[in-house]
Amino acid sequence: MDRLKPNGSFSGPAGPVVLVIMDGVGIGRYPDSDYVKIAHTPNLDWLREHAIYTELRAHGTAVGLPDDSDMGNSEVGHNAIGCGRVFDQGAALVGKALATGTLYQGEVWRELVANVNKNNSSLHFIGLFSDGNVHSNITHLEAMLRQAKDEGVKKARIHPLIDGRDVPPTSALEYVDRFENFLKEINSDGSVDYCVASGGGRMNITMDRYNANWSMVERGWATHVKGEGRRFASMRQAIETYRKDAPGILDQDLPPFVIERDGAPAGPVTDGDSVIFFNFRGDRALEITKAFEAEELNEFPRGPRPEVLFAGMMQYDGDLGVPKRYLVTPPAIDRTMSQYLSDAGVKQFAISETQKFGHMTYFFNGNNSGQFASETWKEIPSDICPFEQAPRMKADEITDETVRAIESGEYRFIRLNYPNGDMVGHTGVFAAVKVAVEAVDEGLGRLMAAVQKAEGILVCSADHGNSDDMCEVDKRTGELKLDDEGRYLPKTAHSLNPVPAVIYDPSNAANARSAQLKDPGIANLAATCITLLGFIPPKDYTPSLVQVGPDS
């Protein structure tokens, strides 16, 4: 690929360009629901008033998702920020593969189906059970089950991971009722036996990420594979029982359950079966994939590993070749900002805590787990506890390390992610979200001071909204929903709101001024950072938010 060309009129600031991603911090539409606005954020408020400020699209087609009704997420957001362009992402790619039938024509699907038909065994589907379209979509599951029946698969077992995070926090029974009706229809002619076998809340079992809490995966393995756990006659019975046992519990936290038939688990994974993990997003798929694929596993006592054919909906890590089998090829993201800067000899520093470390490295670098030559990565271990119990998370430690990196003078480009607005936003606990946002703002203030002292430039934005939209909205009236006691109903999903973008150049080194773009998105941040570093961005990057150098 071509190298970056220097900008003859501006060679970059004396200090570093620092890109701050305030994960889940958007711009809300409802004052009582916007906990970014409700929180005390003097530093962000000052930047809005005194720095170059604009708003960016961070959802839907602006980040490669099929439709503008699709909320953004951290994976596609960091892809777009890091590569400076918009690629069709997981949901869009899978939807096309199903609609055109290319998924079913692929070698992996044919192999999985042939395996169970030959062995008279079960085809298992494990994955997130909603239409949130962030990690998965229930319509994809239903489509594959229909196709499996058409291709002679007699027995299918489904292991739903209950959502309540990318969809309303207690909406599980809506999906249960829909799916039970679907199963009733598909089983009605007596030619197949398709049923739910096990499940649990997505933040309780199976869907850990970044090696933060392997005990979740261990619980999922015991539930799905071994058929161990509390037994119920149906998924509805399990959910209703757990809600009665723990009033107020969110769907994402529901304990594991096993469906019982004739006194035995309905469908543990056994030798000769085929297994599809139908999430298309990779971060919360890698660990359960490793549990199925690794010859040796040290993270938990797995026990005998059943001899099965395992496939992911997509390839979750191209560099590591994980999983070995996958149904849909992920987007080929090349020529990321990190690669361009590395080729130009620009020393880079990337940091976050465990919960978002992979986003600032793997996803930011275009789904690439390799480290470019000029990069230094720093991971701060996350706490293993509910996020509402420690809403400051590791904001202070991330700030400490970033300030040291700024003061060192070693790096020209520094990027960091504060996870608080997203991870605590997902809990639906309003008071904790306020603390989380305020922790990010405090860190931002310290970074502003360090950038000013170093004569650098700070770029501050977000990958999507969340904490800005904390209450459910009645789509019919447009009013915030209330519970029976008159309190706002919490919303735990991402928002469809724009996110802020701030360029703060305290020494005015760049003589930066707004480029006045129409409908910019977060993909514009890459060209912005490259411009502020004194280079001309690649021609096919979405344009910089600012112009620099002498006024023309």
Secondary structure as UniProt FT lines:
FT   STRAND          5..6
FT   TURN            8..9
FT   STRAND          17..22
FT   TURN            31..33
FT   HELIX           35..38
FT   HELIX           42..50
FT   STRAND          52..57
FT   HELIX           60..63
FT   TURN            68..69
FT   HELIX           74..83
FT   HELIX           90..100
FT   HELIX           102..105
FT   HELIX           107..119
FT   STRAND          123..129
FT   HELIX           138..150
FT   TURN            151..152
FT   STRAND          155..162
FT   TURN            169..170
FT   HELIX           172..186
FT   TURN            187..189
FT   STRAND          193..196
FT   STRAND          198..201
FT   TURN            202..206
FT   TURN            210..211
FT   HELIX           214..224
FT   STRAND          231..232
FT   HELIX           235..245
FT   TURN            247..248
FT   HELIX           251..253
FT   STRAND          257..261
FT   TURN            262..263
FT   STRAND          264..265
FT   TURN            271..272
FT   STRAND          274..277
FT   TURN            283..285
FT   HELIX           286..293
FT   STRAND          309..314
FT   TURN            318..321
FT   STRAND          326..328
FT   HELIX           337..343
FT   TURN            344..345
FT   STRAND          348..353
FT   HELIX           354..358
FT   HELIX           359..363
FT   TURN            364..366
FT   TURN            373..374
FT   STRAND          375..380
FT   HELIX           387..389
FT   TURN            391..394
FT   HELIX           395..408
FT   STRAND          413..418
FT   HELIX           420..423
FT   HELIX           425..427
FT   HELIX           430..454
FT   STRAND          457..461
FT   TURN            467..468
FT   TURN            475..477
FT   TURN            484..485
FT   STRAND          499..504
FT   TURN            506..507
FT   STRAND          513..514
FT   TURN            522..523
FT   HELIX           524..532
FT   TURN            533..534
FT   STRAND          535..536
FT   TURN            539..540
FT   STRAND          546..547
//
